[in-house]
Amino acid sequence: MRTPRSTTTKKDIFTRHTWPDNPARIARILEEIKLGDDITEDEKQQLENFVRRNADVFALSLKEVKPNLNVPETATFNLCTHQRPLTLDQSRFFSARIDDMLEAGIIEHAPAGLVKCAATTVVTQKAHELSGLSWEELS
């Protein structure tokens, strides 16, 4: 049975860049971590202390992720991919993730002439998540 989440607002906890040690933010990070039954109380305490010491590396939202790519202007990359067309379910999945990243400001629309790299897309389900597209839906 899951415990109810704290009542702090999103504005109060999305402080990774302005106040990473915000106690409400750290509490939410700890709430989001799911531990197995095989962890001891000492290990749990060590994990909580680790999170508190390294709170600045945890993002609670895509909006807290700010990519910092320093790619030299002279770098060249592959512009052709050899990927099968996406299925309808895959397309819906990617469209939703792209919309999330656009809204968070992680990526932006770019004209084809500005594209400097293209790569195949790999989709995998996180081991600790129970929902998402099945393998058949992704194939």
MDTraj code that builds the backbone (N, CA, C; nanometers):
import mdtraj as md
import numpy as np

residues = "MET ARG THR PRO ARG SER THR THR THR LYS LYS ASP ILE PHE THR ARG HIS THR TRP PRO ASP ASN PRO ALA ARG ILE ALA ARG ILE LEU GLU GLU ILE LYS LEU GLY ASP ASP ILE THR GLU ASP GLU LYS GLN GLN LEU GLU ASN PHE VAL ARG ARG ASN ALA ASP VAL PHE ALA LEU SER LEU LYS GLU VAL LYS PRO ASN LEU ASN VAL PRO GLU THR ALA THR PHE ASN LEU CYS THR HIS GLN ARG PRO LEU THR LEU ASP GLN SER ARG PHE PHE SER ALA ARG ILE ASP ASP MET LEU GLU ALA GLY ILE ILE GLU HIS ALA PRO ALA GLY LEU VAL LYS CYS ALA ALA THR THR VAL VAL THR GLN LYS ALA HIS GLU LEU SER GLY LEU SER TRP GLU GLU LEU SER".split()
xyz = np.array([
    [0.0832, -0.1182, 0.0000],
    [0.0000, 0.0000, 0.0000],
    [0.0874, 0.1242, 0.0000],
    [0.0617, 0.2147, -0.0912],
    [0.1418, 0.3359, -0.1025],
    [0.0945, 0.4386, -0.0014],
    [0.1915, 0.5113, 0.0519],
    [0.1573, 0.6190, 0.1429],
    [0.1222, 0.7416, 0.0607],
    [0.0317, 0.8259, 0.1094],
    [-0.0046, 0.9453, 0.0325],
    [0.1135, 1.0400, 0.0206],
    [0.1211, 1.1077, -0.0924],
    [0.2286, 1.2042, -0.1140],
    [0.2069, 1.3265, -0.0279],
    [0.3158, 1.3959, -0.0020],
    [0.3060, 1.5163, 0.0794],
    [0.2210, 1.6206, 0.0082],
    [0.1765, 1.7195, 0.0818],
    [0.0861, 1.8196, 0.0256],
    [0.1592, 1.9432, -0.0246],
    [0.2916, 1.9392, -0.0324],
    [0.3634, 2.0544, -0.0851],
    [0.3320, 2.0702, -0.2329],
    [0.3336, 2.1943, -0.2803],
    [0.3020, 2.2198, -0.4204],
    [0.4247, 2.1951, -0.5064],
    [0.4012, 2.1782, -0.6366],
    [0.5120, 2.1563, -0.7287],
    [0.6102, 2.2723, -0.7247],
    [0.5567, 2.3922, -0.7132],
    [0.6427, 2.5105, -0.7096],
    [0.7389, 2.5032, -0.5910],
    [0.6931, 2.4430, -0.4809],
    [0.7750, 2.4335, -0.3608],
    [0.8885, 2.3334, -0.3735],
    [0.8731, 2.2327, -0.4596],
    [0.9745, 2.1274, -0.4650],
    [1.0643, 2.1324, -0.5878],
    [1.0244, 2.2023, -0.6934],
    [1.1072, 2.2080, -0.8130],
    [1.2112, 2.3186, -0.7981],
    [1.3050, 2.2944, -0.7080],
    [1.4055, 2.3957, -0.6752],
    [1.5473, 2.3429, -0.6967],
    [1.5636, 2.2497, -0.7892],
    [1.6944, 2.1873, -0.8106],
    [1.8032, 2.2900, -0.8378],
    [1.7735, 2.3920, -0.9167],
    [1.8751, 2.4896, -0.9544],
    [1.8849, 2.6062, -0.8569],
    [1.7803, 2.6318, -0.7808],
    [1.7816, 2.7466, -0.6898],
    [1.8032, 2.7074, -0.5442],
    [1.7557, 2.5883, -0.5043],
    [1.7689, 2.5439, -0.3653],
    [1.7625, 2.3914, -0.3627],
    [1.8706, 2.3236, -0.4056],
    [1.8666, 2.1778, -0.4148],
    [1.8484, 2.1082, -0.2807],
    [1.8879, 2.1738, -0.1716],
    [1.8763, 2.1125, -0.0391],
    [1.7433, 2.1440, 0.0291],
    [1.6470, 2.1914, -0.0465],
    [1.5137, 2.2209, 0.0054],
    [1.4587, 2.0945, 0.0730],
    [1.4264, 2.1009, 0.2022],
    [1.3778, 1.9814, 0.2727],
    [1.2530, 1.9195, 0.2085],
    [1.1622, 2.0017, 0.1574],
    [1.0423, 1.9478, 0.0916],
    [1.0805, 1.8732, -0.0361],
    [1.1784, 1.9244, -0.1083],
    [1.2254, 1.8592, -0.2307],
    [1.2913, 1.7252, -0.1979],
    [1.3763, 1.7242, -0.0974],
    [1.4439, 1.5999, -0.0575],
    [1.3411, 1.4970, -0.0104],
    [1.2418, 1.5426, 0.0643],
    [1.1363, 1.4508, 0.1097],
    [1.0640, 1.3888, -0.0090],
    [1.0350, 1.4678, -0.1121],
    [0.9670, 1.4144, -0.2304],
    [1.0570, 1.3162, -0.3052],
    [1.1849, 1.3465, -0.3164],
    [1.2780, 1.2530, -0.3820],
    [1.2753, 1.1197, -0.3089],
    [1.2824, 1.1244, -0.1761],
    [1.2809, 1.0017, -0.0970],
    [1.1480, 0.9274, -0.1117],
    [1.0377, 1.0005, -0.1271],
    [0.9077, 0.9367, -0.1495],
    [0.9044, 0.8637, -0.2836],
    [0.9742, 0.9180, -0.3831],
    [0.9730, 0.8603, -0.5178],
    [1.0610, 0.7364, -0.5291],
    [1.1535, 0.7175, -0.4374],
    [1.2425, 0.6018, -0.4416],
    [1.1694, 0.4813, -0.3848],
    [1.1650, 0.3757, -0.4625],
    [1.0967, 0.2538, -0.4204],
    [1.2018, 0.1505, -0.3815],
    [1.1938, 0.1050, -0.2590],
    [1.2913, 0.0101, -0.2076],
    [1.2306, -0.1291, -0.1998],
    [1.3137, -0.2291, -0.2234],
    [1.2688, -0.3672, -0.2118],
    [1.2643, -0.4119, -0.0667],
    [1.2113, -0.5300, -0.0461],
    [1.2004, -0.5855, 0.0890],
    [1.3345, -0.6337, 0.1430],
    [1.4343, -0.6475, 0.0566],
    [1.5615, -0.7053, 0.0978],
    [1.6626, -0.6018, 0.1472],
    [1.6197, -0.4790, 0.1717],
    [1.7111, -0.3755, 0.2169],
    [1.7003, -0.3619, 0.3691],
    [1.8147, -0.3493, 0.4347],
    [1.8152, -0.3364, 0.5804],
    [1.7884, -0.1909, 0.6189],
    [1.7556, -0.1695, 0.7447],
    [1.7334, -0.0326, 0.7940],
    [1.8616, 0.0496, 0.7809],
    [1.9767, -0.0125, 0.8045],
    [2.1039, 0.0587, 0.7910],
    [2.1266, 0.1011, 0.6457],
    [2.0974, 0.0121, 0.5512],
    [2.1119, 0.0453, 0.4094],
    [2.0139, 0.1551, 0.3690],
    [1.8930, 0.1498, 0.4237],
    [1.7943, 0.2533, 0.3952],
    [1.8442, 0.3892, 0.4456],
    [1.9010, 0.3911, 0.5636],
    [1.9542, 0.5164, 0.6188],
    [2.0714, 0.5681, 0.5348],
    [2.1572, 0.4759, 0.4899],
    [2.2694, 0.5152, 0.4041],
    [2.2179, 0.5781, 0.2746],
    [2.1132, 0.5192, 0.2165],
    [2.0551, 0.5722, 0.0933],
    [1.9973, 0.7119, 0.1165],
    [1.9234, 0.7285, 0.2251],
    [1.8654, 0.8592, 0.2556],
    [1.9756, 0.9640, 0.2754],
    [2.0823, 0.9275, 0.3438],
    [2.1938, 1.0206, 0.3621],
    [2.2604, 1.0540, 0.2289],
    [2.2724, 0.9548, 0.1401],
    [2.3291, 0.9779, 0.0080],
    [2.2449, 1.0790, -0.0700],
    [2.1137, 1.0603, -0.0673],
    [2.0236, 1.1520, -0.1374],
    [2.0382, 1.2927, -0.0813],
    [2.0426, 1.3060, 0.0493],
    [2.0558, 1.4393, 0.1110],
    [2.1862, 1.5072, 0.0704],
    [2.2957, 1.4298, 0.0659],
    [2.4262, 1.4870, 0.0284],
    [2.4348, 1.5209, -0.1193],
    [2.3569, 1.4508, -0.2034],
    [2.3672, 1.4667, -0.3490],
    [2.2358, 1.5109, -0.4110],
    [2.1560, 1.5857, -0.3396],
    [2.0227, 1.6248, -0.3863],
    [2.0270, 1.7010, -0.5187],
    [2.1367, 1.7687, -0.5468],
    [2.1448, 1.8486, -0.6689],
    [2.1482, 1.7648, -0.7964],
    [2.1737, 1.6355, -0.7869],
    [2.1785, 1.5525, -0.9074],
    [2.0455, 1.4844, -0.9386],
    [1.9476, 1.4965, -0.8497],
    [1.8175, 1.4344, -0.8708],
    [1.7208, 1.5352, -0.9308],
    [1.6518, 1.4956, -1.0360],
    [1.5507, 1.5807, -1.0983],
    [1.4137, 1.5195, -1.0738],
    [1.3206, 1.6001, -1.0267],
    [1.1843, 1.5538, -1.0028],
    [1.0958, 1.5745, -1.1245],
    [1.1442, 1.6477, -1.2232],
    [1.0653, 1.6787, -1.3412],
    [1.1600, 1.7056, -1.4573],
    [1.1088, 1.6884, -1.5792],
    [1.1897, 1.7248, -1.6959],
    [1.2284, 1.8718, -1.6922],
    [1.1443, 1.9542, -1.6307],
    [1.1732, 2.0973, -1.6239],
    [1.2972, 2.1265, -1.5407],
    [1.3394, 2.0312, -1.4575],
    [1.4603, 2.0504, -1.3779],
    [1.5854, 2.0008, -1.4509],
    [1.5680, 1.9445, -1.5697],
    [1.6809, 1.8952, -1.6477],
    [1.7208, 2.0036, -1.7467],
    [1.8415, 2.0484, -1.7373],
    [1.8920, 2.1496, -1.8304],
    [2.0175, 2.0950, -1.8973],
    [2.0023, 2.0469, -2.0202],
    [2.1192, 1.9897, -2.0878],
    [2.2251, 2.0958, -2.1126],
    [2.3495, 2.0543, -2.1020],
    [2.4616, 2.1434, -2.1253],
    [2.5570, 2.0732, -2.2211],
    [2.5291, 2.0865, -2.3491],
    [2.6105, 2.0211, -2.4506],
    [2.7118, 2.1200, -2.5071],
    [2.8358, 2.0823, -2.5036],
    [2.9419, 2.1650, -2.5601],
    [3.0013, 2.0920, -2.6799],
    [2.9297, 2.0977, -2.7915],
    [2.9716, 2.0286, -2.9129],
    [3.0489, 2.1281, -3.0002],
    [3.1724, 2.0944, -3.0369],
    [3.2495, 2.1845, -3.1230],
    [3.1779, 2.2095, -3.2559],
    [3.1858, 2.3308, -3.3064],
    [3.1207, 2.3663, -3.4334],
    [3.1708, 2.2798, -3.5490],
    [3.2939, 2.2301, -3.5405],
    [3.3522, 2.1523, -3.6502],
    [3.3195, 2.0033, -3.6423],
    [3.2519, 1.9606, -3.5372],
    [3.2187, 1.8190, -3.5205],
    [3.1218, 1.7754, -3.6302],
    [3.1413, 1.6540, -3.6808],
    [3.0504, 1.5992, -3.7816],
    [2.9889, 1.4709, -3.7285],
    [2.8636, 1.4483, -3.7657],
    [2.7901, 1.3327, -3.7186],
    [2.7122, 1.2728, -3.8344],
    [2.6642, 1.1527, -3.8154],
    [2.5845, 1.0836, -3.9153],
    [2.4480, 1.1528, -3.9302],
    [2.4067, 1.1793, -4.0510],
    [2.2772, 1.2415, -4.0767],
    [2.1757, 1.1439, -4.1356],
    [2.2148, 1.0189, -4.1526],
    [2.1235, 0.9172, -4.2055],
    [2.1035, 0.8091, -4.1008],
    [1.9813, 0.7689, -4.0841],
    [1.9543, 0.6576, -3.9936],
    [1.8925, 0.5436, -4.0723],
    [1.9125, 0.4269, -4.0236],
    [1.8555, 0.3087, -4.0870],
    [1.7597, 0.2474, -3.9849],
    [1.6440, 0.3068, -3.9753],
    [1.5454, 0.2661, -3.8759],
    [1.4132, 0.2368, -3.9446],
    [1.3478, 0.1325, -3.8968],
    [1.2152, 0.1011, -3.9493],
    [1.1184, 0.2126, -3.9118],
    [1.0164, 0.2346, -3.9908],
    [0.9152, 0.3343, -3.9543],
    [0.8496, 0.2969, -3.8217],
    [0.8099, 0.3968, -3.7466],
    [0.7456, 0.3736, -3.6180],
    [0.6037, 0.3211, -3.6372],
    [0.5619, 0.2342, -3.5468],
    [0.4229, 0.1899, -3.5463],
    [0.3389, 0.3047, -3.4908],
    [0.2078, 0.2934, -3.5010],
    [0.1194, 0.3969, -3.4490],
    [0.1387, 0.4156, -3.2984],
    [0.1485, 0.3052, -3.2230],
    [0.1693, 0.3145, -3.0785],
    [0.3040, 0.3784, -3.0451],
    [0.4076, 0.3406, -3.1187],
    [0.5390, 0.4009, -3.0965],
    [0.5344, 0.5502, -3.1262],
    [0.4690, 0.5864, -3.2345],
    [0.4587, 0.7269, -3.2725],
    [0.3872, 0.8080, -3.1641],
    [0.2788, 0.7532, -3.1104],
    [0.2064, 0.8211, -3.0025],
    [0.2950, 0.8370, -2.8791],
    [0.3681, 0.7301, -2.8467],
    [0.4580, 0.7334, -2.7314],
    [0.5635, 0.8427, -2.7483],
    [0.6313, 0.8443, -2.8633],
    [0.7358, 0.9429, -2.8874],
    [0.6799, 1.0849, -2.8935],
    [0.5653, 1.1004, -2.9540],
    [0.5047, 1.2334, -2.9626],
    [0.4792, 1.2905, -2.8243],
    [0.4306, 1.2074, -2.7338],
    [0.4056, 1.2539, -2.5964],
    [0.5361, 1.2913, -2.5265],
    [0.6418, 1.2111, -2.5428],
    [0.7712, 1.2426, -2.4799],
    [0.8304, 1.3704, -2.5410],
    [0.8169, 1.3845, -2.6723],
    [0.8684, 1.5049, -2.7379],
    [0.7939, 1.6280, -2.6902],
    [0.6612, 1.6175, -2.6773],
    [0.5833, 1.7301, -2.6250],
    [0.6287, 1.7673, -2.4847],
    [0.6557, 1.6660, -2.4006],
    [0.7050, 1.6922, -2.2646],
    [0.8381, 1.7669, -2.2683],
    [0.9296, 1.7232, -2.3556],
    [1.0612, 1.7873, -2.3629],
    [1.0524, 1.9270, -2.4224],
    [0.9640, 1.9471, -2.5196],
    [0.9434, 2.0815, -2.5751],
    [0.8901, 2.1761, -2.4675],
    [0.7912, 2.1299, -2.3918],
    [0.7314, 2.2118, -2.2864],
    [0.8330, 2.2458, -2.1778],
    [0.9224, 2.1512, -2.1474],
    [1.0231, 2.1733, -2.0440],
    [1.1390, 2.2587, -2.0940],
    [1.1470, 2.2818, -2.2252],
    [1.2553, 2.3626, -2.2794],
    [1.3848, 2.2860, -2.2997],
    [1.3772, 2.1535, -2.2959],
    [1.4968, 2.0716, -2.3157],
    [1.5350, 2.0664, -2.4625],
    [1.4339, 2.0621, -2.5481],
    [1.4566, 2.0619, -2.6925],
    [1.3728, 2.1728, -2.7536],
    [1.4004, 2.2043, -2.8780],
    [1.3199, 2.3036, -2.9492],
    [1.3063, 2.2601, -3.0939],
    [1.2031, 2.3128, -3.1584],
    [1.1831, 2.2839, -3.3000],
    [1.3009, 2.3407, -3.3784],
    [1.3462, 2.2669, -3.4791],
    [1.4578, 2.3135, -3.5608],
    [1.4308, 2.2808, -3.7067],
    [1.4606, 2.3754, -3.7953],
    [1.4469, 2.3459, -3.9378],
    [1.5473, 2.2371, -3.9790],
    [1.5122, 2.1597, -4.0786],
    [1.5975, 2.0488, -4.1211],
    [1.7406, 2.0928, -4.1504],
    [1.7581, 2.2149, -4.2004],
    [1.8923, 2.2633, -4.2331],
    [1.9829, 2.2805, -4.1126],
    [1.9261, 2.2901, -3.9934],
    [2.0057, 2.3055, -3.8718],
    [2.0406, 2.1725, -3.8048],
    [1.9806, 2.0631, -3.8521],
    [2.0059, 1.9327, -3.7919],
    [2.1486, 1.8894, -3.8248],
    [2.2248, 1.8555, -3.7200],
    [2.3637, 1.8159, -3.7385],
    [2.3891, 1.6707, -3.7021],
    [2.2878, 1.6036, -3.6472],
    [2.3066, 1.4647, -3.6086],
    [2.1720, 1.3933, -3.6104],
    [2.1708, 1.2710, -3.6576],
    [2.0517, 1.1869, -3.6533],
    [2.0945, 1.0495, -3.6042],
    [2.0161, 0.9923, -3.5163],
    [2.0493, 0.8609, -3.4620],
    [1.9225, 0.7778, -3.4523],
    [1.9398, 0.6474, -3.4520],
    [1.8247, 0.5602, -3.4364],
    [1.7689, 0.5762, -3.2953],
    [1.6429, 0.5453, -3.2811],
    [1.5746, 0.5603, -3.1539],
    [1.5638, 0.4250, -3.0858],
    [1.5956, 0.4219, -2.9575],
    [1.5863, 0.2997, -2.8793],
    [1.4894, 0.3247, -2.7652],
    [1.3902, 0.2377, -2.7525],
    [1.2926, 0.2502, -2.6444],
    [1.3079, 0.1310, -2.5527],
    [1.3180, 0.1576, -2.4249],
    [1.3237, 0.0502, -2.3270],
    [1.2445, 0.0912, -2.2043],
    [1.1878, -0.0038, -2.1387],
    [1.1088, 0.0246, -2.0195],
    [1.2007, 0.0197, -1.8992],
    [1.1853, 0.1156, -1.8072],
    [1.2633, 0.1139, -1.6856],
    [1.2282, -0.0121, -1.6075],
    [1.3284, -0.0705, -1.5470],
    [1.3078, -0.1961, -1.4760],
    [1.2097, -0.1822, -1.3606],
    [1.2035, -0.0652, -1.2983],
    [1.1184, -0.0482, -1.1813],
    [0.9797, 0.0054, -1.2135],
    [0.9490, 0.0286, -1.3397],
    [0.8166, 0.0777, -1.3759],
    [0.7272, -0.0384, -1.4152],
    [0.6028, -0.0292, -1.3789],
    [0.5091, -0.1360, -1.4104],
    [0.4233, -0.1037, -1.5311],
    [0.4193, 0.0225, -1.5732],
    [0.3339, 0.0581, -1.6854],
    [0.4181, 0.0985, -1.8051],
    [0.3540, 0.1129, -1.9171],
    [0.4219, 0.1506, -2.0404],
    [0.3773, 0.0589, -2.1521],
    [0.4356, 0.0783, -2.2680],
    [0.4002, -0.0059, -2.3824],
    [0.4625, -0.1439, -2.3673],
    [0.3889, -0.2448, -2.4091],
    [0.4424, -0.3804, -2.4054],
    [0.5429, -0.3981, -2.5211],
    [0.6187, -0.5058, -2.5151],
    [0.7165, -0.5335, -2.6202],
    [0.6456, -0.5463, -2.7551],
    [0.5272, -0.6104, -2.7571],
    [0.4536, -0.6268, -2.8816],
    [0.4117, -0.4929, -2.9382],
    [0.3716, -0.3985, -2.8515],
    [0.3307, -0.2651, -2.8978],
    [0.4482, -0.1871, -2.9535],
    [0.5675, -0.2120, -2.9001],
    [0.6854, -0.1402, -2.9465],
    [0.7475, -0.2029, -3.0705],
    [0.7151, -0.3269, -3.0999],
    [0.7746, -0.3964, -3.2147],
    [0.7005, -0.3650, -3.3419],
])
top = md.Topology()
chain = top.add_chain()
for i, resn in enumerate(residues, 1):
    res = top.add_residue(resn, chain, resSeq=i)
    for name in ("N", "CA", "C"):
        top.add_atom(name, md.element.get_by_symbol(name[0]), res)
traj = md.Trajectory(xyz[None], top)
